[in-house]
Amino acid sequence: MPVINFIEFDGTEYSVDVAEGVSLMQGALDNMVDGIVAECGGCCVCCTCHCMIDPAWQETAGSANAEESELLDMLDSREDGSRLSCQVKVTPAMEGMVVRLPESQY
Ligand code: FES
């Protein structure tokens, strides 16, 4: 099971096991990681699961599709590496991936 490293806006770090095929959003919720709200439950309509993939891992995580990118455009906090965590499914290649969480979701 890949280990994903979540970092809250205040620097608090969590290293959690997330099963392959599970979204980063679900992995964070299942492991009590603060900073993911996920109001829509992963339906890609709410933008409250925003996360920022560390630059070293952006290629591995892939890029947002058009629908996700439109939602990300509504966020003031969008930056390079921004993704909706419900749309990123964990793969073995993500072992050790670093994911930061925005202050706006606390
Ligand atoms: S949980 Fe709502 S967009 Fe990801």
Boltz pocket constraint, residues with backbone or C-beta under 6 A from the ligand:
constraints:
  - pocket:
      binder: B
      contacts: [[A, 25], [A, 37], [A, 38], [A, 39], [A, 40], [A, 41], [A, 42], [A, 43], [A, 44], [A, 45], [A, 46], [A, 47], [A, 48], [A, 49], [A, 84], [A, 85], [A, 86], [A, 87]]
      max_distance: 6.0
